[in-house]
């Protein structure tokens, strides 16, 4: 059972596109150091809901609270102001640049002459990588030469370095092998230890059972329900996704 104030509360969120209700009166929340999985078929509304939190869409109605305070999120900049960062499946990395240049892309550290201070950026990158992924050693390589899991750690390091408290991760293990998936799982564990809350969008039920504390399932723009992963089976969750029905509770 969670106590205290949620990091994020999305309350009664609705949005329609051209008369189609994409998200219909949905409420979800997220606590510090918790991973909440968002599951549902394509078109269920999970990505749209999260795009409202990340500032890509503006809800027609509903309220977003961060640490118990109502906030307005009309743009990705508003989201960042509220310490919300999104790690997209594409990772949005510049392939030809190294880890440090990607970490500080658009927010470079400069010296007193206004020149980019590569040494300072590499030192900062090494420090945060030592915390997140101690096995990361390829600081001089362009990120195009990195494996999927290593690229993921660069994208996560960038978000965390700039004070993300709330991370949105879109299919973080898609197209990764077993070893790489394990690396992402370890990264997520480390983020949880640091008190960061994560919304994890996934199609993979096994992923959700491995990585998440709770799961919220959507169908046809509505919330079917939110369950503690420890209290449900994969079949229960499949029933929520496919049939839109709540798991049977043991009497």
Order of alpha helices (4+ residues) and beta strands (2+ residues): beta-beta-beta-alpha-beta-beta-alpha-beta-alpha-alpha-alpha-beta-alpha-beta-alpha-beta-beta-alpha
